[in-house]
Amino acid sequence: MKYLGIIIDKLKFSAHISYTAERSAELIHSLSKSAKLTWGLKHEVLQTIYKGVILPLLLYGTPVWIDAMKFEYNRLKYIRVQRLMNLKITKAFRTTSSEALCVLAGMTPIITRTEQEVKQYTLRKGKEDHTQFIDQEVELKNWPHPADMATIIEAKDYKDQTITVYTDGSKSENRVGSGVAIFIGKELVTQLKYKLDNRCSNNQAV
């Protein structure tokens, strides 16, 4: 059954996700055929088409069917669509990972984008605390450089000793954490622990 543009199949919404994914893939393939006739489109144009046409189609009614994204087979349908578009934008090799393609194309991963859409909806409806932070999409050229985020504190009465810093991180099914241990000489002077967002990877934690 289809109601207000959303396909309802026993409230599982898998059929709706499949339909929007297939429809989006068809649009991308049609775009690819048209682009060949005009010797290709610039990546800025492709990004505009993705954000203005493909993304609204994928995200339509997200708060209604977001729970269906708990299943891996549903998430993969959307990831494949975004991967297809990112390949067109970046002109990268097909062996490039989906995560790397998102970075190269300057796109928010589609699963993260669906979660953001739901978060914004709940805030607009007043169902959550408005003081909560929401990730905003930032163009790649405006990303802060890690060197600009670091704070350097000069220690008083410093003695010429070797300072060794060890970092480590781990990711379980539901949690991501990072740790730092600082040694001066052979003496452990500081231990730090951080809880990271669940969307962070193990590499980011390290």
GROMACS elastic network, one bead per residue, 0.5 to 0.9 nm:
[ bonds ]
;  ai    aj funct       b0    kb
    1     6     6  0.83133   500
    1     7     6  0.56698   500
    1     8     6  0.53211   500
    1     9     6  0.67162   500
    2     5     6  0.61049   500
    2     6     6  0.54210   500
    2     8     6  0.59398   500
    2     9     6  0.87691   500
    2    16     6  0.87915   500
    3     6     6  0.53351   500
    3     7     6  0.64294   500
    3     8     6  0.73211   500
    4     7     6  0.84521   500
    5    60     6  0.83888   500
    5    61     6  0.83532   500
    6    13     6  0.81781   500
    6    16     6  0.62198   500
    6    60     6  0.82262   500
    6    61     6  0.71084   500
    6    64     6  0.87729   500
    6    65     6  0.88640   500
    7    11     6  0.89982   500
    7    13     6  0.65372   500
    7    14     6  0.85731   500
    7    15     6  0.64200   500
    7    17     6  0.84770   500
    7    19     6  0.83375   500
    8    11     6  0.56117   500
    8    12     6  0.70993   500
    8    13     6  0.55191   500
    8    14     6  0.83905   500
    8    15     6  0.73375   500
    8    16     6  0.69070   500
    9    12     6  0.56924   500
    9    13     6  0.56464   500
    9    14     6  0.72529   500
    9    15     6  0.65061   500
    9    16     6  0.80268   500
   10    13     6  0.74850   500
   11    14     6  0.86356   500
   11    65     6  0.81493   500
   11    68     6  0.89760   500
   12    15     6  0.78802   500
   12    16     6  0.88256   500
   12    65     6  0.76161   500
   12    67     6  0.83474   500
   12    68     6  0.62383   500
   13    16     6  0.51352   500
   13    17     6  0.64008   500
   13    18     6  0.86706   500
   13    64     6  0.87580   500
   13    65     6  0.59424   500
   13    66     6  0.89039   500
   13    67     6  0.88401   500
   13    68     6  0.63456   500
   14    17     6  0.51548   500
   14    18     6  0.61228   500
   14    19     6  0.85400   500
   14    65     6  0.85949   500
   14    68     6  0.67298   500
   14    69     6  0.88866   500
   14    74     6  0.66920   500
   15    18     6  0.50680   500
   15    19     6  0.60512   500
   15    20     6  0.86834   500
   16    19     6  0.50586   500
   16    20     6  0.62106   500
   16    21     6  0.84687   500
   16    65     6  0.84821   500
   17    20     6  0.53331   500
   17    21     6  0.60179   500
   17    22     6  0.85111   500
   17    58     6  0.79721   500
   17    65     6  0.84089   500
   17    68     6  0.84715   500
   17    69     6  0.89704   500
   17    74     6  0.68088   500
   17    75     6  0.89007   500
   17    77     6  0.74934   500
   17    78     6  0.78023   500
   18    21     6  0.51537   500
   18    22     6  0.60440   500
   18    23     6  0.84618   500
   18    74     6  0.76568   500
   18    77     6  0.68366   500
   18    78     6  0.85512   500
   19    22     6  0.52225   500
   19    23     6  0.60063   500
   19    24     6  0.84822   500
   20    23     6  0.50211   500
   20    24     6  0.59514   500
   20    25     6  0.84758   500
   20    57     6  0.66407   500
   20    58     6  0.59068   500
   20    78     6  0.86567   500
   21    24     6  0.51759   500
   21    25     6  0.61599   500
   21    26     6  0.86605   500
   21    57     6  0.87502   500
   21    58     6  0.69305   500
   21    77     6  0.61214   500
   21    78     6  0.59558   500
   21    80     6  0.83459   500
   21    81     6  0.63050   500
   22    25     6  0.50793   500
   22    26     6  0.61985   500
   22    27     6  0.87165   500
   22    77     6  0.84567   500
   22    81     6  0.81674   500
   23    26     6  0.51364   500
   23    27     6  0.63786   500
   23    28     6  0.87925   500
   23    57     6  0.85739   500
   24    27     6  0.51028   500
   24    28     6  0.62908   500
   24    29     6  0.87341   500
   24    53     6  0.87459   500
   24    54     6  0.59134   500
   24    55     6  0.86474   500
   24    57     6  0.72479   500
   24    58     6  0.74077   500
   24    81     6  0.68867   500
   25    28     6  0.50614   500
   25    29     6  0.62113   500
   25    30     6  0.85844   500
   25    54     6  0.88243   500
   25    80     6  0.87080   500
   25    81     6  0.58829   500
   25    82     6  0.89282   500
   25    84     6  0.76360   500
   25    85     6  0.84469   500
   26    29     6  0.51509   500
   26    30     6  0.61411   500
   26    31     6  0.85226   500
   27    30     6  0.50480   500
   27    31     6  0.60744   500
   27    32     6  0.85694   500
   27    54     6  0.78505   500
   28    32     6  0.61461   500
   28    33     6  0.87853   500
   28    50     6  0.88033   500
   28    54     6  0.81842   500
   28    81     6  0.85128   500
   28    84     6  0.77025   500
   28    85     6  0.67123   500
   28    88     6  0.87372   500
   29    33     6  0.63969   500
   29    34     6  0.87651   500
   29    84     6  0.89889   500
   30    33     6  0.52219   500
   30    34     6  0.63797   500
   30    35     6  0.86391   500
   31    34     6  0.51315   500
   31    35     6  0.60459   500
   31    36     6  0.87298   500
   32    35     6  0.50743   500
   32    36     6  0.64042   500
   32    40     6  0.80817   500
   32    41     6  0.89878   500
   32    88     6  0.78251   500
   33    36     6  0.53739   500
   33    37     6  0.69056   500
   34    37     6  0.53670   500
   34    38     6  0.69117   500
   34    40     6  0.81861   500
   35    38     6  0.52350   500
   35    39     6  0.61406   500
   35    41     6  0.58129   500
   36    39     6  0.50769   500
   36    40     6  0.53345   500
   36    41     6  0.84175   500
   37    40     6  0.73624   500
   38    41     6  0.74227   500
   41    44     6  0.82533   500
   41    45     6  0.63974   500
   41    46     6  0.67012   500
   41    89     6  0.86403   500
   42    45     6  0.53758   500
   42    46     6  0.64763   500
   42    47     6  0.87813   500
   42    89     6  0.77017   500
   43    47     6  0.60421   500
   43    48     6  0.85617   500
   43    88     6  0.79247   500
   43    90     6  0.69429   500
   43    91     6  0.88935   500
   43   105     6  0.83024   500
   44    47     6  0.51051   500
   44    48     6  0.62898   500
   44    49     6  0.87382   500
   44    89     6  0.80200   500
   45    48     6  0.50976   500
   45    49     6  0.62682   500
   45    50     6  0.86392   500
   45    89     6  0.87887   500
   46    49     6  0.50514   500
   46    50     6  0.61058   500
   46    51     6  0.86182   500
   46    85     6  0.81328   500
   46    88     6  0.76808   500
   46    89     6  0.60075   500
   47    50     6  0.50527   500
   47    51     6  0.61306   500
   47    52     6  0.83817   500
   47    85     6  0.87166   500
   47    86     6  0.87344   500
   47    89     6  0.69774   500
   47   105     6  0.81228   500
   47   106     6  0.89903   500
   47   107     6  0.86128   500
   48    51     6  0.52343   500
   48    52     6  0.58194   500
   48    53     6  0.81327   500
   49    52     6  0.51175   500
   49    53     6  0.54854   500
   49    54     6  0.69220   500
   49    55     6  0.87387   500
   50    53     6  0.55059   500
   50    55     6  0.58498   500
   50    56     6  0.86218   500
   50    82     6  0.89005   500
   50    85     6  0.74242   500
   51    54     6  0.62413   500
   51    55     6  0.51643   500
   51    56     6  0.71241   500
   52    55     6  0.65475   500
   52    56     6  0.66110   500
   53    56     6  0.58422   500
   53    57     6  0.65370   500
   54    57     6  0.52974   500
   54    58     6  0.63277   500
   54    59     6  0.87648   500
   54    82     6  0.89837   500
   55    58     6  0.50795   500
   55    59     6  0.60517   500
   55    60     6  0.84471   500
   55    82     6  0.89411   500
   55   110     6  0.86538   500
   56    59     6  0.51368   500
   56    60     6  0.58162   500
   57    60     6  0.54748   500
   58    61     6  0.87336   500
   58    62     6  0.82349   500
   58    78     6  0.77265   500
   58   110     6  0.89013   500
   58   114     6  0.86811   500
   59    62     6  0.52857   500
   59    63     6  0.89549   500
   59   113     6  0.83744   500
   59   114     6  0.64495   500
   59   117     6  0.75938   500
   60    63     6  0.86922   500
   61    64     6  0.55687   500
   61    65     6  0.69401   500
   61    66     6  0.86068   500
   62    65     6  0.55124   500
   62    66     6  0.54850   500
   62   114     6  0.65524   500
   62   115     6  0.84401   500
   62   117     6  0.69644   500
   62   118     6  0.64422   500
   63    66     6  0.54828   500
   63    67     6  0.83324   500
   63   114     6  0.85659   500
   63   115     6  0.87983   500
   63   117     6  0.76359   500
   63   118     6  0.51989   500
   63   119     6  0.86990   500
   63   121     6  0.73563   500
   63   122     6  0.84618   500
   64    67     6  0.78820   500
   64   118     6  0.89704   500
   65    68     6  0.56345   500
   65    69     6  0.76124   500
   66    69     6  0.54959   500
   66    70     6  0.78021   500
   66   114     6  0.73941   500
   66   115     6  0.76564   500
   66   118     6  0.76398   500
   67    70     6  0.57288   500
   67    71     6  0.83336   500
   68    71     6  0.60920   500
   68    74     6  0.68653   500
   68    75     6  0.84671   500
   69    72     6  0.70731   500
   69    73     6  0.83565   500
   69    74     6  0.56915   500
   69    75     6  0.55106   500
   69   111     6  0.79662   500
   69   114     6  0.89493   500
   70    73     6  0.89327   500
   70    74     6  0.77555   500
   70    75     6  0.75650   500
   71    74     6  0.55811   500
   71    75     6  0.65426   500
   71    76     6  0.89146   500
   72    75     6  0.50730   500
   72    76     6  0.61276   500
   72    77     6  0.88150   500
   73    76     6  0.52658   500
   73    77     6  0.66688   500
   74    77     6  0.53712   500
   74    78     6  0.70715   500
   74    79     6  0.89497   500
   75    78     6  0.55278   500
   75    79     6  0.62219   500
   75    80     6  0.87225   500
   75   110     6  0.87950   500
   75   111     6  0.69174   500
   76    80     6  0.59929   500
   76    81     6  0.86238   500
   77    80     6  0.53887   500
   77    81     6  0.66203   500
   78    81     6  0.51378   500
   78    82     6  0.63668   500
   78    83     6  0.85249   500
   78   110     6  0.68240   500
   78   111     6  0.76188   500
   79    82     6  0.52356   500
   79    83     6  0.59811   500
   79    84     6  0.85595   500
   79    98     6  0.76360   500
   79   109     6  0.78659   500
   79   110     6  0.64417   500
   79   111     6  0.74536   500
   80    84     6  0.61028   500
   80    85     6  0.87347   500
   80    98     6  0.83666   500
   81    84     6  0.51548   500
   81    85     6  0.64703   500
   81    86     6  0.86786   500
   82    85     6  0.51483   500
   82    86     6  0.60119   500
   82    87     6  0.85515   500
   82    98     6  0.82970   500
   82   102     6  0.83954   500
   82   109     6  0.79304   500
   82   110     6  0.67562   500
   83    86     6  0.50124   500
   83    87     6  0.61288   500
   83    88     6  0.87228   500
   83    97     6  0.86215   500
   83    98     6  0.57601   500
   83    99     6  0.88235   500
   83   101     6  0.70537   500
   83   102     6  0.78741   500
   84    87     6  0.53118   500
   84    88     6  0.66370   500
   84    89     6  0.89564   500
   85    88     6  0.51272   500
   85    89     6  0.63098   500
   85    90     6  0.87501   500
   86    90     6  0.59697   500
   86    91     6  0.80150   500
   86    92     6  0.83905   500
   86    98     6  0.83248   500
   86   101     6  0.59374   500
   86   102     6  0.67221   500
   86   104     6  0.82535   500
   86   105     6  0.60376   500
   86   107     6  0.81600   500
   87    90     6  0.53570   500
   87    91     6  0.54073   500
   87    92     6  0.57182   500
   87    93     6  0.75559   500
   87    94     6  0.71869   500
   87    96     6  0.87284   500
   87   101     6  0.70554   500
   87   105     6  0.84926   500
   88    91     6  0.54444   500
   88    92     6  0.78731   500
   89    92     6  0.82201   500
   89   104     6  0.88660   500
   89   105     6  0.63928   500
   90    93     6  0.88537   500
   90   101     6  0.73276   500
   90   104     6  0.65847   500
   90   105     6  0.58737   500
   91    94     6  0.88811   500
   92    95     6  0.83211   500
   92    96     6  0.68356   500
   92   101     6  0.77544   500
   92   104     6  0.88403   500
   93    96     6  0.56127   500
   94    97     6  0.81037   500
   96    99     6  0.84169   500
   96   100     6  0.66085   500
   96   101     6  0.66351   500
   97   100     6  0.52775   500
   97   101     6  0.62500   500
   97   102     6  0.88213   500
   98   101     6  0.50590   500
   98   102     6  0.63672   500
   98   103     6  0.88886   500
   98   109     6  0.85854   500
   99   102     6  0.52714   500
   99   103     6  0.66174   500
   99   104     6  0.88923   500
   99   109     6  0.74131   500
  100   103     6  0.51293   500
  100   104     6  0.62109   500
  100   105     6  0.85477   500
  101   104     6  0.50446   500
  101   105     6  0.59281   500
  101   106     6  0.82381   500
  101   107     6  0.82696   500
  102   105     6  0.51659   500
  102   106     6  0.57676   500
  102   108     6  0.64234   500
  102   109     6  0.62325   500
  103   106     6  0.50285   500
  103   107     6  0.64296   500
  103   108     6  0.80079   500
  103   109     6  0.88594   500
  103   140     6  0.80950   500
  104   107     6  0.78857   500
  104   140     6  0.86163   500
  105   108     6  0.89921   500
  105   140     6  0.85277   500
  106   138     6  0.83230   500
  106   139     6  0.64245   500
  106   140     6  0.54884   500
  106   141     6  0.89769   500
  107   110     6  0.82343   500
  107   137     6  0.81110   500
  107   139     6  0.84112   500
  107   140     6  0.86602   500
  108   111     6  0.84463   500
  108   112     6  0.67770   500
  108   113     6  0.61866   500
  108   137     6  0.69410   500
  108   138     6  0.89996   500
  109   112     6  0.53797   500
  109   113     6  0.61634   500
  109   114     6  0.88701   500
  110   114     6  0.62405   500
  110   115     6  0.87106   500
  111   114     6  0.51984   500
  111   115     6  0.64556   500
  111   116     6  0.87027   500
  112   115     6  0.51321   500
  112   116     6  0.61772   500
  112   117     6  0.86656   500
  112   199     6  0.77160   500
  113   117     6  0.61812   500
  113   118     6  0.87734   500
  114   117     6  0.50498   500
  114   118     6  0.64329   500
  114   119     6  0.87045   500
  115   118     6  0.52384   500
  115   119     6  0.62148   500
  115   120     6  0.87027   500
  116   120     6  0.61385   500
  116   121     6  0.85438   500
  116   134     6  0.72820   500
  116   135     6  0.72133   500
  116   136     6  0.85457   500
  117   120     6  0.52613   500
  117   121     6  0.62315   500
  117   122     6  0.88008   500
  118   121     6  0.50099   500
  118   122     6  0.62340   500
  118   123     6  0.86447   500
  119   122     6  0.52911   500
  119   123     6  0.63007   500
  119   124     6  0.86983   500
  119   128     6  0.85528   500
  119   134     6  0.76048   500
  120   123     6  0.51493   500
  120   124     6  0.61628   500
  120   125     6  0.86553   500
  120   134     6  0.76346   500
  121   124     6  0.51379   500
  121   125     6  0.62510   500
  121   126     6  0.86616   500
  121   127     6  0.87455   500
  122   125     6  0.51168   500
  122   126     6  0.62187   500
  122   127     6  0.51889   500
  122   128     6  0.61761   500
  123   127     6  0.58302   500
  123   128     6  0.53704   500
  123   129     6  0.70435   500
  123   130     6  0.61211   500
  123   132     6  0.88954   500
  124   127     6  0.76980   500
  124   128     6  0.86290   500
  124   130     6  0.85784   500
  125   128     6  0.80891   500
  126   129     6  0.73978   500
  126   130     6  0.75728   500
  127   130     6  0.88430   500
  128   131     6  0.87239   500
  128   132     6  0.80984   500
  129   132     6  0.59373   500
  130   133     6  0.81461   500
  138   141     6  0.82725   500
  138   142     6  0.64096   500
  138   143     6  0.66979   500
  139   142     6  0.54047   500
  139   143     6  0.67428   500
  140   143     6  0.53549   500
  141   144     6  0.85635   500
  142   145     6  0.89623   500
  144   147     6  0.84758   500
  144   148     6  0.69349   500
  144   149     6  0.74909   500
  145   148     6  0.54352   500
  145   149     6  0.69402   500
  146   149     6  0.52375   500
  146   150     6  0.67178   500
  147   150     6  0.55821   500
  147   151     6  0.88447   500
  148   151     6  0.83043   500
  154   158     6  0.84943   500
  155   158     6  0.58310   500
  158   161     6  0.83488   500
  161   184     6  0.63854   500
  161   185     6  0.58127   500
  162   183     6  0.80871   500
  162   184     6  0.58222   500
  162   185     6  0.51302   500
  162   186     6  0.85754   500
  163   182     6  0.71447   500
  163   183     6  0.56703   500
  163   185     6  0.61510   500
  163   186     6  0.88398   500
  164   181     6  0.82810   500
  164   182     6  0.58307   500
  164   183     6  0.50783   500
  164   184     6  0.64680   500
  164   185     6  0.75069   500
  164   186     6  0.87454   500
  165   180     6  0.70307   500
  165   181     6  0.58015   500
  165   183     6  0.63307   500
  165   184     6  0.88710   500
  166   179     6  0.82796   500
  166   180     6  0.57072   500
  166   181     6  0.51531   500
  166   182     6  0.64341   500
  166   183     6  0.83715   500
  167   178     6  0.74478   500
  167   179     6  0.57125   500
  167   181     6  0.64990   500
  167   182     6  0.88379   500
  167   205     6  0.89162   500
  167   206     6  0.62267   500
  168   177     6  0.86466   500
  168   178     6  0.58411   500
  168   179     6  0.53749   500
  168   180     6  0.66478   500
  168   181     6  0.88455   500
  168   205     6  0.70944   500
  169   176     6  0.75782   500
  169   177     6  0.56410   500
  169   179     6  0.61117   500
  169   180     6  0.88805   500
  169   202     6  0.62929   500
  169   203     6  0.75721   500
  169   204     6  0.79510   500
  170   175     6  0.83730   500
  170   176     6  0.59382   500
  170   177     6  0.56132   500
  170   178     6  0.65730   500
  170   179     6  0.89497   500
  170   201     6  0.85022   500
  170   202     6  0.54734   500
  170   203     6  0.83806   500
  170   205     6  0.64503   500
  170   206     6  0.73824   500
  171   174     6  0.76925   500
  171   175     6  0.58204   500
  171   177     6  0.65001   500
  171   178     6  0.89116   500
  171   198     6  0.83209   500
  171   200     6  0.83506   500
  171   201     6  0.70082   500
  171   202     6  0.53856   500
  171   205     6  0.78114   500
  172   175     6  0.52467   500
  172   176     6  0.63897   500
  172   177     6  0.88288   500
  172   202     6  0.89178   500
  173   176     6  0.84609   500
  173   198     6  0.88020   500
  174   198     6  0.64783   500
  175   195     6  0.78669   500
  175   196     6  0.76980   500
  175   197     6  0.77161   500
  175   198     6  0.55663   500
  175   199     6  0.89572   500
  176   194     6  0.87470   500
  176   195     6  0.62144   500
  176   196     6  0.53172   500
  176   197     6  0.65516   500
  176   198     6  0.56428   500
  176   199     6  0.81391   500
  176   200     6  0.68220   500
  176   201     6  0.76189   500
  176   202     6  0.73051   500
  176   205     6  0.70096   500
  177   193     6  0.74052   500
  177   194     6  0.57111   500
  177   196     6  0.54804   500
  177   197     6  0.84675   500
  177   198     6  0.89344   500
  177   202     6  0.84784   500
  177   205     6  0.62240   500
  177   206     6  0.87602   500
  178   192     6  0.83283   500
  178   193     6  0.59016   500
  178   194     6  0.51504   500
  178   195     6  0.65258   500
  178   196     6  0.72416   500
  178   202     6  0.89545   500
  178   204     6  0.88321   500
  178   205     6  0.51283   500
  178   206     6  0.63950   500
  179   191     6  0.73978   500
  179   192     6  0.55634   500
  179   194     6  0.62385   500
  179   195     6  0.89372   500
  179   205     6  0.83051   500
  179   206     6  0.80480   500
  180   190     6  0.79418   500
  180   191     6  0.56704   500
  180   193     6  0.65373   500
  180   194     6  0.87346   500
  181   188     6  0.72164   500
  181   189     6  0.79006   500
  181   190     6  0.58675   500
  181   192     6  0.65413   500
  182   187     6  0.84782   500
  182   188     6  0.59768   500
  182   189     6  0.58847   500
  182   190     6  0.51488   500
  182   191     6  0.64956   500
  182   192     6  0.87100   500
  183   186     6  0.60216   500
  183   187     6  0.52759   500
  183   189     6  0.56282   500
  183   190     6  0.72039   500
  184   187     6  0.53560   500
  184   188     6  0.65678   500
  184   189     6  0.66944   500
  185   188     6  0.82477   500
  188   191     6  0.78671   500
  194   205     6  0.89930   500
  195   198     6  0.88381   500
  196   199     6  0.82053   500
  196   200     6  0.67551   500
  196   205     6  0.73737   500
  197   200     6  0.56718   500
  198   201     6  0.80332   500
  200   203     6  0.81717   500
  200   204     6  0.60939   500
  200   205     6  0.69826   500
  201   204     6  0.52020   500
  201   205     6  0.64602   500
  201   206     6  0.89167   500
  202   205     6  0.50541   500
  202   206     6  0.64216   500
  203   206     6  0.51965   500
